[in-house]
Amino acid sequence: MSEGPELPAWAKKPPARPEGRPVWVVVLALGMLVLGGILLMTGLNQLADPEHKRAIDPEATVQESQDRRTMNDAMARAFRDHPAEVRANAVSKLAMGLVLLFAVAAVFGSDPRARRATILAGWIGVAYQLSDLLFYFVVYRKGVIAGAPALMNLAARQNTGKLPTAAAVVTAFDVTMVGMALLGVLFSVVLLTFFGGRRGRTFFGSGADMVRRQPNHGG
């Protein structure tokens, strides 16, 4: 018997499940997976090591070991002076990582909340990147400035003996951190554009409708 408009909603055949997922969904979901995992591990490490100590290569030269120890001490002082900010930054990393991983699970699990979860992750991601950049300038950068002489020596060894200035070392860190924040914001904007735009409405609209109707379809 052919289906007609007179049939109730529960009696109609559910729409066919889309064949696989679009490439853009898979690529962005994998990006969220990688970034979420990195943020989760970084946040846990920061809570476990609030002084931001870094391991020193046992095979390093005496001078290099001393420079790295000096840099560790400088960062530790900066982090000790701002315990609340360090903890808040670690918690923000954990929260951002969990939001991203939840969005990934929703996407690959065909959860009706997938599109909303990813859009939420995009907006939270913009806020997180700005707050993380603020943390850099308020806390992390102080350690960089205090440890600049040691960083100069380390940079000189990696650049065939050419000794940079302390200002150049700090500026390099500034540019790197701002660039990473901008890339993070760009990724969030891409999530909002794709999942929040026509592509997301088209794919996840039909997918969500299919998931909601599927339990009522008995064979």
Secondary structure, DSSP 4 states (H G I P E B T S, - for coil): ----TTS-GGGSPPPPPPSS--HHHHHHHHHHHHHHHHHHHHHHHHHH-TT------TTS-HHHHHHHHHHHHHHHHHHHT-HHHHHHHHHHHHHHHHHHHHHHHHHHTT-TTHHHHHHHHHHHHHHHHHHHHHHIIIIIHHHHHHTHHHHHHHHHHHTTT-PPPHHHHHHHHHHHHHHHHHHHHHHHHHHHHHHHSHHHHHHHHHHHHHHHHGGG---
